[in-house]
Amino acid sequence: MTHTPARPLACTKCGHQCGIAEDVESYSDWGPAVIGSDGVVRPQHPDLESGHKHDPHTVRIRAYCQNANCGHQWTLRRRFDSLPEQAAS
């Protein structure tokens, strides 16, 4: 089996090298809420660790051109792995 060396991801519009961004969505659960005397809603226990939770999940992996004059971006259809490729043994 032939091993193809890694190569830069090129912009489909201008050919410049691209970067990758992972667009994520998450939430923060602050627990019980109170309305302050100023009318602003705040968490009742702002320092409570168990009330603040994140559950991020990936919305899309996006490739973006690093050429400031181009700015092209698109949803990456190839599989994405944030870990470097392992050397062949």
CYANA upper distance limits for C-alpha pairs under 8 A (distance plus 0.5 A):
  8 PRO  CA     17 GLN  CA      6.52
  8 PRO  CA     18 CYS  CA      8.04
  9 LEU  CA     17 GLN  CA      6.14
  9 LEU  CA     18 CYS  CA      6.04
  9 LEU  CA     19 GLY  CA      8.16
 10 ALA  CA     15 GLY  CA      5.48
 10 ALA  CA     16 HIS  CA      5.93
 10 ALA  CA     17 GLN  CA      5.10
 10 ALA  CA     18 CYS  CA      6.13
 10 ALA  CA     65 CYS  CA      8.36
 11 CYS  CA     15 GLY  CA      5.01
 11 CYS  CA     16 HIS  CA      5.82
 11 CYS  CA     17 GLN  CA      6.54
 11 CYS  CA     18 CYS  CA      6.31
 11 CYS  CA     64 TYR  CA      7.99
 11 CYS  CA     65 CYS  CA      6.15
 11 CYS  CA     72 HIS  CA      7.83
 13 LYS  CA     70 CYS  CA      8.35
 13 LYS  CA     72 HIS  CA      7.38
 14 CYS  CA     70 CYS  CA      7.51
 16 HIS  CA     65 CYS  CA      7.12
 16 HIS  CA     66 GLN  CA      7.47
 16 HIS  CA     67 ASN  CA      6.78
 17 GLN  CA     65 CYS  CA      6.89
 17 GLN  CA     66 GLN  CA      6.76
 17 GLN  CA     67 ASN  CA      8.13
 18 CYS  CA     63 ALA  CA      6.76
 18 CYS  CA     64 TYR  CA      5.82
 18 CYS  CA     65 CYS  CA      4.88
 18 CYS  CA     66 GLN  CA      5.82
 19 GLY  CA     63 ALA  CA      6.21
 19 GLY  CA     64 TYR  CA      5.85
 19 GLY  CA     65 CYS  CA      6.89
 19 GLY  CA     66 GLN  CA      6.90
 20 ILE  CA     61 ILE  CA      7.51
 20 ILE  CA     62 ARG  CA      6.19
 20 ILE  CA     63 ALA  CA      5.09
 20 ILE  CA     64 TYR  CA      6.74
 21 ALA  CA     61 ILE  CA      6.44
 21 ALA  CA     62 ARG  CA      5.63
 21 ALA  CA     63 ALA  CA      6.83
 21 ALA  CA     64 TYR  CA      7.97
 22 GLU  CA     58 THR  CA      7.21
 22 GLU  CA     59 VAL  CA      8.19
 22 GLU  CA     60 ARG  CA      6.67
 22 GLU  CA     61 ILE  CA      5.13
 22 GLU  CA     62 ARG  CA      6.67
 23 ASP  CA     58 THR  CA      6.47
 23 ASP  CA     59 VAL  CA      6.01
 23 ASP  CA     60 ARG  CA      5.85
 23 ASP  CA     61 ILE  CA      6.65
 23 ASP  CA     62 ARG  CA      7.69
 24 VAL  CA     56 PRO  CA      6.70
 24 VAL  CA     57 HIS  CA      5.99
 24 VAL  CA     58 THR  CA      4.84
 24 VAL  CA     59 VAL  CA      5.62
 24 VAL  CA     60 ARG  CA      7.63
 25 GLU  CA     56 PRO  CA      5.96
 25 GLU  CA     57 HIS  CA      6.09
 25 GLU  CA     58 THR  CA      6.89
 25 GLU  CA     59 VAL  CA      6.85
 26 SER  CA     54 HIS  CA      6.45
 26 SER  CA     55 ASP  CA      5.71
 26 SER  CA     56 PRO  CA      4.63
 26 SER  CA     57 HIS  CA      6.91
 27 TYR  CA     53 LYS  CA      7.60
 27 TYR  CA     54 HIS  CA      5.87
 27 TYR  CA     55 ASP  CA      6.60
 27 TYR  CA     56 PRO  CA      7.63
 28 SER  CA     52 HIS  CA      6.11
 28 SER  CA     53 LYS  CA      5.62
 28 SER  CA     54 HIS  CA      5.84
 28 SER  CA     55 ASP  CA      8.40
 29 ASP  CA     51 GLY  CA      6.29
 29 ASP  CA     52 HIS  CA      5.45
 29 ASP  CA     53 LYS  CA      5.89
 29 ASP  CA     54 HIS  CA      8.01
 30 TRP  CA     43 PRO  CA      6.24
 30 TRP  CA     45 HIS  CA      8.38
 30 TRP  CA     46 PRO  CA      7.61
 30 TRP  CA     51 GLY  CA      5.41
 30 TRP  CA     52 HIS  CA      5.45
 30 TRP  CA     53 LYS  CA      8.08
 31 GLY  CA     43 PRO  CA      6.95
 31 GLY  CA     44 GLN  CA      7.84
 31 GLY  CA     45 HIS  CA      7.95
 31 GLY  CA     51 GLY  CA      5.35
 31 GLY  CA     52 HIS  CA      7.71
 32 PRO  CA     43 PRO  CA      6.45
 32 PRO  CA     44 GLN  CA      6.00
 32 PRO  CA     45 HIS  CA      7.84
 33 ALA  CA     41 VAL  CA      7.12
 33 ALA  CA     42 ARG  CA      6.11
 33 ALA  CA     43 PRO  CA      4.92
 33 ALA  CA     44 GLN  CA      5.44
 34 VAL  CA     41 VAL  CA      6.21
 34 VAL  CA     42 ARG  CA      6.05
 34 VAL  CA     43 PRO  CA      6.64
 34 VAL  CA     44 GLN  CA      5.97
 35 ILE  CA     39 GLY  CA      6.25
 35 ILE  CA     40 VAL  CA      6.12
 35 ILE  CA     41 VAL  CA      4.98
 35 ILE  CA     42 ARG  CA      6.83
 36 GLY  CA     40 VAL  CA      5.90
 36 GLY  CA     41 VAL  CA      6.76
 36 GLY  CA     42 ARG  CA      7.60
 42 ARG  CA     46 PRO  CA      8.35
 45 HIS  CA     51 GLY  CA      8.50
 48 LEU  CA     52 HIS  CA      7.68
 60 ARG  CA     75 THR  CA      7.24
 60 ARG  CA     76 LEU  CA      8.42
 61 ILE  CA     75 THR  CA      6.42
 61 ILE  CA     76 LEU  CA      6.14
 61 ILE  CA     80 PHE  CA      8.10
 62 ARG  CA     73 GLN  CA      7.33
 62 ARG  CA     74 TRP  CA      6.16
 62 ARG  CA     75 THR  CA      4.98
 62 ARG  CA     76 LEU  CA      5.78
 63 ALA  CA     73 GLN  CA      6.01
 63 ALA  CA     74 TRP  CA      6.00
 63 ALA  CA     75 THR  CA      6.68
 63 ALA  CA     76 LEU  CA      6.24
 64 TYR  CA     71 GLY  CA      7.29
 64 TYR  CA     72 HIS  CA      6.43
 64 TYR  CA     73 GLN  CA      4.67
 64 TYR  CA     74 TRP  CA      7.14
 65 CYS  CA     70 CYS  CA      7.18
 65 CYS  CA     71 GLY  CA      5.85
 65 CYS  CA     72 HIS  CA      5.87
 65 CYS  CA     73 GLN  CA      6.63
 66 GLN  CA     70 CYS  CA      8.34
 66 GLN  CA     71 GLY  CA      7.40
 67 ASN  CA     71 GLY  CA      6.80
